[in-house]
Amino acid sequence: YLGIAVSRRNVSRFLTILGKSAFVGGMKAFVFSTFLFVFCTALQASDFAETKKLAEAGDVAAQYNFGLMHFEGDGVIKDHKLAAKWFDRAAEGGLAKAQYNLGVMYSLGIGVIKNKKLAIELYTKAADQGEAVAQYNLGNIYANDDVVVKNYKLAAKWFDRAAKQGHVKAQYSLGKMYEDGKGVIENDKLAVELYTKAAKGGSVFAQNAIGRKYLIGEGVIMDKKIAAEWYTMAAKQGDADSQYFVGLMYFKGDGVIEDFVRSYAWLSNAKTNGDKNAPEAIELLKKSMTKEQIAIGQALAQKLFNEIENRDEESPVNFKYD
């Protein structure tokens, strides 16, 4: 029963699609759209009333849903304090997602007074029930948070549990711990395995890390071609460090065919995104380029920049409701 409430946003998306439909036109579309909106609005109100009734009767799933409705303003005026109240009831009933959500609210001070200690308690309850994102958050707190005493062994423990469930950020974080030897025995081979899983899951940090590993031959057999592939994947997601290395590899012909124009384009993007080494590399590269090549390189740089900025990407992981 989690998260089934009718959303006005979903209705609006449907009506937009309907309005573009070739087989429904003019007044028919307007009449049908109006009917559908009224119907869905009534359905939403009915769902809200039913959810409220069940929540007040002690149904923990309904309490969780009712909290979501108040948090998002779905069928009701947005109210984070009320959301926290209903998440708290569901959390007391043992619902892991409610424990996690309430933990986030205490961690950030949303609808409640900020309380990191209570957030950790709630994350732990959810994590013990197998909630991967709660496990990741705990790992992150014990590894990086200045509010609590760092405990890398505990961090590794929670990252490991989340990573085994396929949590991409946890896979990357655990890989970094194996690479650095924090909380676990240093193991470059295992770090590479975890980075590879996270990289395939879309982590730009892992793609950059695995590119570096293949470039220097650490934990894997050196393979500059594979390094270039991973760096390029991260570069296309806007990672400045990866853009710099892709540019450098085209400059030197490492793992790719030497191409000054492509090198210039990637180095220019790295410079735009704040890489400190890119400006010097560009000046060195320009000494080997003609004015025509530079002009083409600048045009390609702009094209790459636009493609990266306007790329289709999935909505970021919702920190509140994962």
C-alpha angles and dihedrals in degrees: 000000000000117000101349098132114129109252125213087217091060091048090051091050091051093049091050091053090045092052090056094049114121096212097053115061146171119336094001090060091047094049094045092045091050091049092048093049093050090046094049093045089053090046090051092051090048091049091049092051092047092047091049091050093050093044092052089049090058103260102153095203090052090047089054092048091047089053090052091051091054093043094052098033089239107165091341139057110281110259119168094187091058090044089056090048093055094041087053091054092049091045090053086052089058101255107154097207090052090050090051095046092048088048090056091050092052090044093054100029095243112159090342138059109277110260118167094183092056090044090056091049091052094044089051093052091050092043092052087058091054101262100158098201090052089051090051092048091052091050090050092049094050092045102041115009117109092201094071131042108269114250111180094182091057090044091053091048093055095040088052093053092049093043091055087057090055098259102162098205091049091051090053094044093049090047089054090051091052090048093050097037094235115152089346137055110275109261120168094185092056090044089056092049092053094043089051092053091048092044091054087050090059103262107154090199091054092046089053091046095049090047089055092048093054092044094057098028097240115155089352138052108276110261116166093186091059089042090056091049093054094042090051091051090054092041090057088057090057101260106157097203091052091047089054093052093046088052091048092049092052088048093053098030091240111161090341136059110275109262120167093189094055089042090055092047095052094042089051090054091047089052091049090051093052106263106160096209097050100079093057092045090051093052090050092047094050090062088067096044134083120231089252092054090049091051091050090046091053091050091049090047090056091047092052091046092053093047092051094046093047099037119134109249135168117259109272117262107279103243093203102050109029 
